[in-house]
């Protein structure tokens, strides 16, 4: 999981979250699943910035 800060006001589902060195900014949490041997990306999800890695 990685945090991506949204730079504008018109991004859908962007929520305030805890991003490294940018606490309280609006953005997304990026979750990705990879295949270990080939490095192929299986799935990518963008969740609101206030989503924790547990969910």
C-alpha positions in Angstrom: 0.0 0.0 0.0 1.3 3.5 -0.9 -0.2 7.0 -0.4 -0.8 9.3 -3.4 -1.6 12.9 -2.7 -4.3 14.5 -5.0 -3.2 18.0 -6.0 -6.6 19.5 -7.0 -10.1 20.0 -5.6 -12.0 18.0 -8.1 -10.7 14.5 -7.5 -13.5 11.9 -6.7 -13.3 10.0 -3.4 -10.1 11.8 -2.3 -10.1 12.0 1.5 -7.8 13.5 4.1 -5.3 10.9 5.2 -1.9 10.4 6.8 0.7 10.6 4.0 4.5 10.8 4.7 5.5 14.4 5.2 2.1 15.6 4.1 -0.2 14.9 7.0 -3.8 16.0 6.5 -3.6 16.3 2.7 -6.3 14.8 0.5 -5.4 11.8 -1.6 -5.7 8.1 -2.2 -4.2 4.8 -1.0 -2.8 2.6 -3.8 -2.9 -1.1 -3.3 -1.3 -3.4 -5.8 -0.9 -7.2 -6.1 2.2 -8.6 -7.9 3.2 -12.1 -9.1 6.6 -12.8 -7.5 8.4 -14.7 -10.2 7.5 -12.5 -13.2 6.8 -9.2 -11.5 3.5 -9.0 -13.3 0.8 -6.7 -11.8 -2.3 -8.7 -11.1 -4.5 -6.0 -9.6 -4.4 -2.3 -8.6 -7.0 -0.5 -6.4 -7.4 3.2 -5.5 -9.0 3.7 -2.1 -9.8 7.0 -0.3 -6.9 8.4 1.6 -8.3 7.6 5.0 -8.4 3.8 4.4 -6.1 1.7 6.5 -4.1 -1.3 5.3 -6.3 -3.6 7.4 -9.3 -2.9 5.3 
